[in-house]
């Protein structure tokens, strides 16, 4: 699951994302790298790859397939959100539209929602404390970004932005 996520992420970086100071300031590259390398690398992978790690007693091959399937579905939804966001702005312009579909009809930051579900699924499947820590910290960071982006969308699209749309979690926040 982790390898699949990072392969998808690298392909998105190469073929989907457009970087600018508004979307990804250069210094955030270091912050994001530290987040992934330290939190995921140590907190999750160290314990999962440790010789004494044992899978949860309920973790059958069928359960692993269910979690892997859910994870793959959430990754696909996240990818579709990134493609939707990319297509909102024509290259070289600053004009953008309001995202729709793939979860955006309920929340402003569907991409963060789906990624949070990916890492929650990973934590559930491994039952590793480090994986839960990674999920919690990642989700908290994405929620912070989502609240800011939601507020900016409401300001930028004043009067046009859907009033019932939440920031990151449908019907909640």
N, C-alpha and C positions, 0 to 999 in steps of 0.2 A: 504494500500500500504506500509506504513512504517513498520508495523508489519511483513508483508510478506517479505520485504527486510531483516529485521534483523533475521528472522528465517532462511532464505536462507543463510545469512552470517554466522550464527552460525554453520549450517550444513556443509558449505564449510570449515570452520575452523577445524571442527572435521574430515572430511572425504576427503577433496581435497587438502588443502594447506600443503606445507612442509616449515617449517620456518627455516631460517638460517640467519646469519648476513648479507648476501648479499641481501636477499629478504625482511627481516623484522627484523631489529635490535630491541632488547628488549625495548629500550627507545621509539621507535615509538608506542608501545602499549599504552603508556600514552598519547602521542600526538593524536593518533587516537581516543582514548576514550574521551578526552576532546573535540575534534572536534565534535563527534557525540552527546555527552551528552549536551554540552553547545549550539552548533549551532542548532542542530536538536531539542534538548529538549526544549530550551527556545525560540529560534527565530521562530520555526515553530509550534511545538506542543502546546506551551503556548497559542498562538493566535488561533489556530484551536480548542482547547478545551475550550477556554474562552466562558462563557455563552452568550456573546454578538456577537460572530462570526456568520455571516450569509453566506451561500453559494452564489456564484455569481448568478445573476438573470437568466443567460442562462444555469445554471447547472441543467439539467433535469436528470432523472434516466438513460436515453439513453446515455447522454453525459458522465455521470460517468462510465457507462459500457465501452464506447469507451476508455476513459482514463485508466481505470483499465486494459482493454485488451492490450493496448499499453504498459503500465507499465510492465505487466506480460511477454509480448513478449521480451522487453528489458532486464528484469531480466533473462529470459531463455538464451538469447544470451550472457549475462555477465557470467552466469554459464558455458556455453559451452566454453567460452574463458578461464576460470579458469581451466577447465578440460584439455583443449588443452595445456595450459602452463605447467600444472603438468606433462603431458605425454611427454614433450620435454626432460625431464631429468630423467634418471633412478635413483632410490633411491640409495643413497650412492656414486653417481658420480657427477662430476662437468661438464661433457660434456653435451651440450644441442644442440638442433636443432633450425631451423628458424620456427616460428609459421606460420600456414597456415589455411585458412578457417575461418568461423564465423566472418569475417570482417578483419582478419589479412592480406588478400591479398591486401588490400588498405592502411592499417595503422598498425604501430608497436604495438600500445596499444589499440586494439579493446575492451578489457575489460573496460578500462576507458571511451571510447566512449559510450558504451552501458550503463554504470552506469550514465554518465552525462545525457543521454537521459531519464533514469529512473527519475532522480530528476527534470529534466525540465518538464516532463509529470506531475509529482506530483505538481510542482509549478503552472503549467497551470490549473490543475484541482481544486486547492484550491484557486487560486488568492490571496494568502497570501504573503505579503511582506517578511515575515520571510522565507518562502519556497523559494522565489526567491533569497534571500541572501544566504541561505544554498546551493542552486544550484550553484550560482556564485562562492562562496568560494571553494566548493568542486571541481568544474570544473577547477578553477585556480590551485588548488593544484595538481589535476590529470594531468593537462597539463604540469606543471613543472616536475613531475615524468616522463611523457611520452617523453618529449624532452630529458631528460637525458638517458632514456632507449633506445630511438631511436638512439641517438649518440653512445651509447655503443654497440648496435646491429651492426651498420655500421662498427664500429672498430673491433669488435670480428669476424664478418663474412665478412671481407674486400674482395671485389670482388665477393662474392656470394650473398650478401644481395640485394634485389630488389631496384633499384635506384629510381623508381617512388613512392615507398611507403612513406607515410607521417607519422608523429608521432602519432597524435590522431584524427584529423578530415580529412576525405577523401578529397583529391584534394586541401586542404587548408594549413594545418600545421601539 
